[in-house]
Amino acid sequence: MAPQRRILGEISINVKRGKELSPWERALIVAKRKAGLTYPKIAKELGIAKTTCKKTFIKHGTTRSKGLSAPRSGRPRLCDKYLKRRIVRFVQTAPDASYAEVIERLQLTVSKDTIKRVLKERHIFNWRKKKRPALTKDNARARLLFCRKYKRWSVDDWKKVIWSDECSVERGSGKKQHWVFRTPQQKWDQNMIEPVKKGKDIAVMIWAAFSGAHGRSDLVVMERDAESERGGYSATSYLTVLRDQIPRIYEPDLLFMQDNAPIHTARKIKAWLLENGISVLKWPPYSPDLNPIEHMWFTLKEHVYEVNPHIEEITAPLEITAALEQAIIEAWELIPEKRFEVLWESYPRRIRAVLKARGWWTKY
């Protein structure tokens, strides 16, 4: 006679596996078993494996206090609360210290990973320092005075400021980093590497402006001044831009913002602005975080690759420059209007950030 096959029942997807039971769950198992329920019945009701229910009642039901886990053996912790406190205090007073210096100065016998875990408990991590323009006390004071002067301005007041700036856009600067799925062994495979060109690529200098009242200006590709030193960009180059763009975007009730770059503070620029009745916002030194258009340049560079994704395949220098200039102009128009609104609407928060920092650096 052939042996009968045993038909296996369907495994419940509600059964918990590998997770330590809570005191409440243990108490339920013990109570239900004492009430006469079978182990399969308890397992089905609680969604806990039958063997777990059985072990909980038979082996551990009488040895646990209030359903708590029994003490486990193991190596004592290397860091007690006093040592943890010493580590935290040290890094707070010496934030530039390395992990090796923490171990040496405190004469610790623990590892770098242990220190990391101790600091992580206090939400302290090792960060790279943020890079910002160098500030002196005088610079910080000028920034603080500027923000104190305008701290009561509303969003509607800041809508009347025309924010302007220049930016050098280099081919490749807005290219997004590519991500790939791979195994650790494929790390150095040719198709897992993104080649980059060595040295600087062709770049163009641009100027643009925007305001909450009248939106964005044209994006202008600046012309080099052949008569200037090294044939670069001069006050003459900048004056050409102002003569072309200011009549299109300026009205008597607006303020024109420009930073303190030498080409902006040249005599001919000051004279032209005065002659044409352009009200200029007096600007504190080294304050890119207070100029919202600075945050637009990275967005612009990213859009360049949406306009011309094959721009890096061009080899002739003149063709590269022409293609880059055209892509930048088109990319400027692709930026959503909402992106500009977010920037000028953020201005009161920028002011408060500088006030809080007493004129020093901010997150912007």
Secondary structure, DSSP 8 states (H G I E B T S, - for coil): ------------TT-B-S----HHHHHHHHHHHHTT--HHHHHHHHTB-HHHHHHHHHTSTTTSSTT----------S--HHHHHHHHHHHHH-TT--HHHHHHHHT--S-HHHHHHHHHHTT-------------HHHHHHHHHHHHHTTT--HHHHTTEEEEEEEEEETTTT---------GGGTT-GGG-----SS---EEEEEEEEETTTEE---EE----TTSGGG---HHHHHHHHHHHHHHH--TT-EEE----TTTSSHHHHHHHHHTT--B----SS-GGG-GGGGHHHHHHHHHHHH-TTGGG--SHHHHHHHHHHHHHHHHHHS-HHHHHHHHHTHHHHHHHHHHTTTS----
